[in-house]
Amino acid sequence: DDITLTVDGKDTYEEVKTAGRYRECKRTQGVSTTDLVGRMLLMTKAHHSNIDEDLDYRKHTDNFGKGPKGHSPWTGVSQFLQTSQKIIQFASGKEPQPGDTIIYVAGAFDLFHIGHVDFLEKVHQLAEKPYIIAGLHFDQEVNRYKGKNYPIMNIHERTLSVLACRYVSEVVIGAPYAVTADLLDHFRVTLVCHGMTEVVPDKDGSDPYKEPKRRNIFRLVDSGSDLTTDLIVQRIIKNRLEFEARNQKKEAKELAVLEAMKRQEKH
């Protein structure tokens, strides 16, 4: 329900509305593309949920939302407030039925993109009646294995992104990094899948997929897509640098013109 206008001030969707083919959806309050791009460029961690004070994250936020007197790093971060109602709106509400193949996938699912969708679609094709449960790791866990200022989207934002995908039936919010026997038994998991991305060992150096591998229910799935969250962030940063370089050239040309004009005036 954002207002969008053309260059001459007309409603962008005027023709579609006249044809009676327009449907409007409410945008999710507190999640904005501009804010996400800002998080990527400024390398801030201030958007992470469940941050411990002892985590040395404040130095990353020094350049973010700071006034001349050095305001809190939270300033300027558009805060997304998760509610149970919001989760219900995004959730499928389906429970596993007899005969369903319960498939478990886990990860950060950060900046939910086509690579994730392709992976989930491939996983969905593995069974006649698939019931996919996605385990989302907490922000601190993702930061442990991804580093930098990852995840770009916090656990609450990532939950809605994944829930909105038609291939996903259920989300575990803050899933354990190691896929344990308890988790597999609790959800009666038939199959555990992972994409072609690197699997970082757990804190103690062990393989997080040791148990599903022991049960012989682990499978690697190739999404066929080479897009990753890292690549998206690199593109954003690269484009910023190109944009800045273009502006510098433009500025240099303008300054050269000004200099030439000044010299002419003197003569």
Sequence and secondary structure as in RCSB ss.txt:
>XXXX:A:sequence
DDITLTVDGKDTYEEVKTAGRYRECKRTQGVSTTDLVGRMLLMTKAHHSNIDEDLDYRKHTDNFGKGPKGHSPWT
GVSQFLQTSQKIIQFASGKEPQPGDTIIYVAGAFDLFHIGHVDFLEKVHQLAEKPYIIAGLHFDQEVNRYKGKNY
PIMNIHERTLSVLACRYVSEVVIGAPYAVTADLLDHFRVTLVCHGMTEVVPDKDGSDPYKEPKRRNIFRLVDSGS
DLTTDLIVQRIIKNRLEFEARNQKKEAKELAVLEAMKRQEKH
>XXXX:A:secstr
    B TTS BTTHHHHHTT        TT  HHHHHHHHHHT  TT SS  TTSTTGGGGTTSS  TT   TTT
T       HHHHHHH       TT EEEEEEE  TT  HHHHHHHHHHHTTSSSEEEEEEE  HHHHHHHH TT 
 SS HHHHHHHHHTSTTEEEEEET  SS  HHHHHHTT SEEEE SS     TTS  TTHHHHHTT EEE   S 
   HHHHHHHHHHHHHHHHHHHHHHHHHHHHHHHHHHHHHH 
